[in-house]
Amino acid sequence: MPAPALICAQIQISIKLLEKLAGIKREEPQQQRRPQRGPQGAGLGRLPLTPPDMTAFSLDPELRGALAASRRVGSLLLKAEEQEMEKVAAAADDLIRREYSTPAREVPCQRERDACINCYQHHKQDAWACAEMVDAYASCASAAYQDLTA
């Protein structure tokens, strides 16, 4: 029986998803156009921040809001991590229990075993009468062991 195939999936977690899972309801703010900051030239992009600009950077309410949202997401992730791990472990156990089963094999040498028991029941006083069946059972067991370990 071939081994079960592994299934790969990609999961994306957004702030909205975490808030929805945590039951946090918030109103969507209306999108506002961000004002341009700092000197920009043709193709220069943003210039590195200097220490005086850092104070303006830290006082920006938009950035403070983003930082607060980031902290909220971090706390939600930590809070939900243990519960999600338990759910994933339970789902994995359930999947393994449903999908994987050990292959059924018949008991080796069952016929020879039954013949030995039957012989011993009929020849209670003469155990030597069953020597041929015992030898057949022993050779079958040795062959089955060799097949199993090979």
C-alpha positions, -999 to +999 in steps of 0.1 A: +000+000+000+016+034-010+022+060+017-005+087+020+003+118+000+011+150+019-011+180+012+005+215+014-015+246+019-008+283+023-025+303+050-027+341+051-037+357+084-050+393+082-059+417+109-095+415+099-095+377+102-080+378+137-104+404+148-133+384+134-121+352+152-117+371+184-152+387+180-139+422+179-162+445+159-149+478+146-161+502+121-141+506+089-126+541+088-131+560+056-100+561+035-082+594+036-055+606+013-021+606+030-002+639+028+033+638+013+060+642+039+097+651+035+116+664+005+113+643-026+130+648-059+128+631-092+136+595-085+151+601-050+123+586-030+123+592+008+155+604+024+168+588+056+153+602+088+175+624+109+171+627+147+147+658+146+125+639+121+123+609+144+104+629+170+079+640+143+078+604+132+069+591+167+042+618+172+024+610+140-011+598+149-013+575+118+019+557+128+008+554+164-025+539+152-005+514+130+017+505+160-014+500+182-030+478+155+002+458+153+003+453+191-034+443+190-027+417+163+003+404+182-018+399+213-046+382+193-021+359+177-006+349+211-041+344+226-053+322+197-021+302+191-027+276+219-063+271+209-054+267+172-026+243+180-050+221+200-075+222+171-048+213+146-035+184+167-071+171+171-077+174+134-045+156+126-052+128+150-087+124+135-073+124+100-047+098+109-074+077+126-097+079+096-072+076+067-045+053+080-050+017+089-025-011+093-029-037+066-046-068+077-025-100+075-036-135+082-019-152+110+010-173+096+009-211+100-027-211+113-034-244+096-004-261+111-011-247+146-047-260+145-034-294+134-011-296+164-038-286+188-062-311+173-036-338+175-027-332+211-064-332+220-069-367+203-036-382+216-035-370+252-016-401+264+008-403+234+024-369+226+050-385+203+022-393+179+020-355+171+058-351+164+052-349+126+026-320+130+049-302+155+078-304+130+056-290+103+045-262+126+081-254+136+093-253+100+064-231+089+070-207+119+107-205+109+099-198+073+073-171+084+099-155+106+125-154+078+099-138+055+091-112+081+127-102+089+140-104+053 
